[in-house]
Amino acid sequence: MTKATEVHGTGGLGRMSEQGRPGGGVYDWFRRGIAMLAQGNAGAAVQLLSHAVEEEPHSRAIREALARAQFETRAYAAALENFRAVALADPSDDYAQFGWGLAAARLGDFEASAEHLALAVAMRPSSEPYRAALRQTRATLKARRGGFGTVGGDRQRHDDVPAESPHADPHADPQGEPSDGR
C-alpha cells in the first residue's frame, strides 16, 4: 500500500503519493481533471490528465480531455499530438478532427487546419463553431495567397501606371520635381 500525504498548493490535485502522483486511480484522475477543466483550471487538469494518459495511453476519452486542457493552456503542439492520436484511433471523431484543426491553425499550419476542420464540418454540418473555424482558416489561406487583393504589398494596379508612394510629395509635378507651391 502506498502512503499518501496531503500537499498544500497542489491546485486541487488533492492527495499526492510519495512518488509525486496524485492519490486515487485513473478514473478518479480523469473525473477530477474534467472538473478542473470545467472550473477553468486547465493547468491542474493537464497535470491530472497527464498521469491518467501515462496509465491508460489508449483511452481516447482521457487523451481528448488532456488535449482540451493543453489547448486551454496554449500548449498547442501537445494538444495537436493528443487530438491527432484520438483522430487516428477513430477517424470519425468529429471533435478530435476539430481540435486537430484548431491546434494546427494556432501553430500556423493552415493547410492542415483546413483539412481537419473540413472533415469535422462534413461529419457535423450543423455545428456553427466548426463552420466558423473553417471559414476563418479558409479566409486566412485566401488572404495569404492574395485572394483579397493586395494587403500591404505592391500597390501597383496596372503595369503601365506607376504605383504611388505613400511618401510622395503631393505638390510634386509628374516628373517628380518639387513644385513651388502654386
Buried (B, 14 or more C-beta within 10 A) or exposed (E): EEEBEEBEEBEBBBEBBEEEBBBBEBEBBBBBBBBBBEEEBBBBBBBBBBBBBEEBEEBBEBBBBBBBBBBBBEBBEBBBBBBBBBBEEEEEBBBBBBBBBBBBBBBEBBEBBBBBBBBBBEBBEEBEEBBEBBEBBBEBBEEEEEEEEEEEEEEEEEEEEEEEEEEEEEEEEEEEEEEEEE
